[in-house]
Amino acid sequence: MPATKSDLIDRYLHAVKFWLPKAQQEDIVAELGEDLLSQVEEREAALGHKLDEDELAAILKKRGSPMRVSSGYLPEQRLINPAMLPVYRLVLKIVLCWVFVPLFAFVFLGPVLTFARPWEMVLRCAVEYWRAAFMTVGMVTVVFALLDRYQVRFKRADNWDPRKLPRVPTAQDTTTRWNHLAGAIFGVAATGFWVYLMWQRSEFSFPGGARLILGPVWGQIYWPVIGMTLTSAFFDLLSSLYPRWARVRSRVRIGVDVCALAIVAVLLKAGNFVEIAGGNFSVADLANKTAWFNGLIGYTVIAAAVIEIGDAIHEVRRLLRSKHGKPAAIPTT
Amino acid sequence: MHTNGASSELFDNLRLELRRGCLVVAILAQLHTEHYGYALRKALAGQGLVIDENTLYPLLRRLENQGLLVSQWREEEKRNKRFYRLSPLGEEVLPDLLGEWHQMNSALERILGDREFAAAPQSGSHSKEEK
């Protein structure tokens, strides 16, 4: 049975109504219905006959799909303030690329190198990465949506000062960028080496049966060393990508140097770094070798501490120079 | 003219932006006299400003929400129709808007000067009704 004029229009209006805000549904549909009837009447007057089903359907089709028609009445909605989109992208880029990738590489490096079926571990790493990435994107998006929802304004965005904008990078800055990048690569490599060397390790075995038994202090400093080197590498990487954050990097470097000194203090306090056992050595030989080895490690640790102190002084000088407006060797904010 | 899909889409977007503000001025000016939606659309079209229904009705509601228009349902020709007219605020704002429009129009006239630009014929995708 062919649909009547009223039936087709009613069905159309009902479909439009479904998508409309509840409070305005009746009002909008009544006005839309009136407009359609006026249009139909005008068309009928022009043609000189009542519209058939096809002609009426053509009018409704020209008006647009119910969802499209209703969309015009909906308030403009957005999830994130367009002004915040660059910050949103920057946050995601930092988290997904510069935090997650090194973190996952670090967490899975040990298992990949030691597991019997490394490809399974690589696959698991990839799956876990995507899971974490999706969750992070979701959480960051929710945070930015809430900031927009509650109209949080950033003081820094409103109270900016042209005189505090970062200066245009010079050739020297470019060199410094490469230095930061080299620092980041070295930091990641050092972390990887540390993990490879110390992952669940309590001793090293050598040909001939000799064993180098690690003291408990190495277990105590295992995670602090990783945290310290990765933090340093991360901020080096950020400084190479975003030179204006070099001051932040300097502060972090000073913090890392202080942590390194604390680790050195823990090591020196422990004193007994390693013990040598096994092999064809006499007890006296073993004692001598152990003492020699511990002494070597002790001097190396002290040398490392001196280097860290020198680095900390260097970073403090950098900070002071940039603070007093002198062109520093690094880009400043 | 603009047979390329991308340039046609670009033209449509630019045209949309260009006409968006003008439509508000035209509607406010037309509603010095009370009209219901369909009659308003016919009146505007009669003066050369074709406007799509799906643009007109949401725009009328927006202007009413902004306090520039007032409306009331009334029976006419045995059907209930919603009549719109300028509100006191609309009466106040319209002259300012028109002044702004005249100023912009004069500036454009001066910028264009004697230079002649071939106008695209109103055909194909470019002659679509206002979205």
Interface residues (C-beta under 8 A of the other chain):
Chain A: Q24 I28 A30 E31 L32 E34 D35 L37 S38 Q39 R63 G64 R68 V69 G72 Y73
Chain B: Y36 G37 Y38 E53 N54 T55 Y57 P58 R61 W73 R79 N80 K81 R82
